[in-house]
Amino acid sequence: MADVRTEADRLAGPTPRLHLTRPLADADVAKLEPVLCDDRCWDALPKLAEGHRSSVARLGLSSGPVVVKRYLEPAGYRLRTLGRLSRGKREARAMAHLAMALPDDPVRVVAWAEARHVGLVTRSFVVATELADSFDLRSVKRMAAEDRGPVVEAVLSALPERVARLHAGGVFAQALRGKNVLFQPSTGRIALIDQPYARRLRRLRLRHRVYDLATLSLELRRFLDDAQWSRFLAAYRSHCREIEGWGDPRLGEDRIAQSAARVGHDTRLNAWWRGLARRFRRSPLGEWLTGQRRERES
């Protein structure tokens, strides 16, 4: 663990405390610490993604490039962190569950950090190894037909086995979406990332498997036809039988499709709830809680 603070960041709030989950060279730790403490160092990094409450950057270390994700807790969001794990620590713990079930997964969390003020999280970080030259499964549907074919075949041959091993290890992912599955074309490797809600259960039930597969299907069904999706599920069930002797016939396409409709909020009740939540976010209280101010019409 390390607790550092740069002179340039003395007014930026509490100092993030760094926790290593895998060994890092002293030089790499020294290179990582300013990124956590100094906004100017963070802003100088090349960004992979940016949002209102989180952003992702790439940092080169002697052991290889890593991906650093920063979570911010603006305004009212901080109230929800009292007595709770920060998002950085929660994701690091969840990814540790995945690592136990999938020890050959190429993405590993190497560190996490958090800063608290009077018990409230102001910002947190998670640092993971990078799967270079990869893309997530959301990109597949935008590919030309001649480029999509080899990727689809690689996904069908590798992903069902990984999901089966994950479930055989008793891990319920809860966020197994296309954007959280990376594919590296040069090697055919697949990695699961951004699983902050994954947890290990004493007994993984049918409903847990259905939920994970339904969540994953929301993206896969955008580029897999009916025959390919049936092939995916058949491969998953086959690997389950090989790994743990489990092959429940109730794990059918209709059941997964019904769960996917609920997960994807494709119901009247969910549409009504989304509209209510949208109106609340635009109210003065909602703007304070989310820390987002919206332009109002004159």
Secondary structure, DSSP 8 states (H G I E B T S, - for coil): -EE---GGGTTS-S--EEEESS---HHHHHHHHHHHH-HHHHHHS-EEEE-SSEEEEEEEETTEEEEEEEEE--GGGGGGGTTS--HHHHHHHHHHHHHHH-TT-S--EEEEEEEEETTEEEEEEEEEE--TT-EEGGGGGGS-HHHHHHHHHHHHHHHHHHHHHHHHTTEE-S---GGGEEEETTTTEEEE---TT-EE-SS--HHHHHHHHHHHHHHHTTT--HHHHHHHHHHHHHHHHHHHS---TT--HHHHHHHHHHHTT-SHHHHHHHHHHHHHHTSHHHHHHHT-------
